[in-house]
Every structure is written in C-alpha cells, then in structure tokens.
Amino acid sequence: MTAATPLRVGLIGYGLAGSVFHAPLIAATEGLALDTVVTSNPERQAQAKAEFPEVRTVAAPDELFDRPDDLDLVVIASPNRTHVPLATTALKAGLPVVVDKPVAGTAAEARELAALAEERGLLLSVFQNRRWDNDFLTLRKLLAEGELGDPWRFESRFERWRPQPKGGWRESGDPAEIGGLLYDLGSHVVDQALVLFGPATEVYAESVVRRSGAETDDDTFIALTHASGVRSHLYASATAAQLGPRFRVLGSKAGYVKYGLDPQEAALREGERPGAGWGAEPESLYGRIGAGESPVTDGGRAVPTLPGDYPAYYAAVAGALRGDGPNPVTALEAAAALDVLEAARRSARDKVTVTL
C-alpha cells in the first residue's frame, strides 16, 4: 500500500446506517475506496450496485473475513446486537474497524474491544458523526473563544414527532437488540456533552414508553453533573409535538440558542453527496447569542453557523490508518459515554441519582 493507493473498505450492513451515511461518505473520501458491501437482502444488494457500480456485494460477513488481505478497513453498520461479535471477528482477522454507535451494549464490552484492538495494533474507531454537526462545531468555537463566559448549563434536544411506532429492531423491547432512544439518540447527546464539558460525575434520568404499541423507551431525559461544574440537560424523544431548541447554552456572559437540525442527514437521505456548499444552512436558521430578559429586545445577535462536516470523520480515519493523525473517536471515549448511558438506565429504573 502506498500513499496513492486507496484503502479498500468492506461495509457490513446496507440499511439506514450503511446506505445513507457510511457508503456515501466512504465513497466521497479521498484515499478510501468502497470495495465490498455485505447484505443478505437481494434488493439492498441491487441498490448498492446501482449506487456504486464498482462495488462487490456478498451475503455474509464471513465472505469478508475469509479474505482479510484484500481489505484495509471493515465498517460495521449492521444492527446493534451484532457490533461486538463482528468487531471482535474483524480485529482477530487483522482488520482495522469502524463501528457505528453504540459500539456495544455495555462499557465493559467497549473496553474489551479497545484492549483487543490495542493488543493487535489495529485502529478501532466509533462513528460519532454528530461531533461534526454544524451547530456542534459552532458551539465549540464559541466556547473556545470565550463568547459565553464560563459555561453553566447545557441543554441539548434531539426531538422528533413520530406518534406511531415504526417497528423494527430499533424499537424492539428485546434487550439483546440494544434498541430504544436512550442508546440511539442518547448516544449522540451524551457524547456531545462529554466532548464539550468533560467527564460526568452524577447521572439522573427519566426514561418512559409513551406510544401505544411501543416496546422500548421513546421519551428520555438525562441530567449530568460534570466534574467541570457544568450541568447538562439532555433530551431524546420521538413524542415531541413541539420541538424545543436543539441547543440552549447558558454562561456567565451570554447564552446561545440554536433551533433546527444539521442539514447533512436530510441531504444524504435525498441522495445528495458532499461537495461545494456541503453542510451549509440558510441565515434564517442561524442561532443567536446574547443576554437579557426580553426575547424581543434582548434576543442577541445572529451567529453564522459553521458548515457541518461529516466527511471529516472518514478523512480522519484514512489519515489515522496511514499514520497521519489520531483516531477521530476512540472506543475508550465511546466507553465513557456508555458508562453514562448505563447509569441513566439504572437511574430511570430505580429512580435514583447515580454517582460515577
């Protein structure tokens, strides 16, 4: 392999995660080549071939693992219950791995995977794409520049209005599926909070099933106390008839309020691909920063939102594989988020505050 030779990627799973996020981002990354897609579904095989004519399709992961020398990276975008066994097999076959979030059902499993990867000298990265959301990048910049003063409270909402369950493994009540919003959207809001404000020391959570026919949590709230003193209030809901701000961040000098979701997922779902203008949003969606009691006169000034940049994740993975930079999201970082999610599950179940 030379610097000019693309790294060959095998992608396991071609459902929502594989077809909407991973395959397009891999294909758009200089230095990576989508080599093989694993899916047993004939329609999805045909879809992959139509979207990426050069790709090979196979029906089972073993068809990848039986030829490890033909690949440079395996990406696991299959259902959550398969993440740990597939990542373990890939690492033991000598292949670097990217795993969609959540990397595992428990922090202990995530740390075992991290230890295996370190023992084998292989990259193990977790796809936490929302570290490259437009609002998150903008907020990191504001905090780094001291625009809010000392941050005091972080409110983060990932809310949707989906009053009817869709079914499928993500909404299954079987614990083995690792479904529900706590581990789905909760993985994102917790990871973002830890990146911004450091480790959590206390976790309180409320997690309920609201929709008729739903089998697992569809409305979850998590309160974190960070070692830094910041308090995070995190919401993940499929039952929000009126959506709150995506971010509301209060500090000693000012607050920042931002509505609306990063546009990249919607663009990828519509078949758009990274290029000029990728991840940008209109001025009408810019967040506002300011201080005061009147939303009319003290609403603050608009803050241009930095473009979202999901392609940066796979560019960093390619760099890390070539020895040109760090792993963008480590399994140990993912394990820290799983510590919080496990504590949140216990808190909601036992109605207690959990100390980490």
Buried (B, 14 or more C-beta within 10 A) or exposed (E): EEEEEBBBBBBBBBBBBBBBBBBBBBBBBEBBBBBBBBBEEEEBBEBBBEBBEEBBBBEEBEBBBEEBEEBBBBBBBBBBBBBBEBBBBBBEBEBBBBBBBBBBBBBEBBBBBBEBBEEBEBBBBBBBBBBBBBBBBBBBEBBEEEBBBEBBEBBBBBBBEEEEBEEEBBBBEEEEBBBBBBBBBBBBBBBBBBBBBBEBBBBBBBBEBEBEEBBBBBBBBBBBBBEBEBBBBBBBBBBBEEBBBBBBBBBEBBBBBBBBBBBBBEBBEEEBEBEEEBBEBEEEBBBBBBBEEEEEEEEBEBBEBBBBBBBBBBBBBBBBBBEEEEBBBBBBBBBBBBBBBBBBBBBBEEEEEBEB
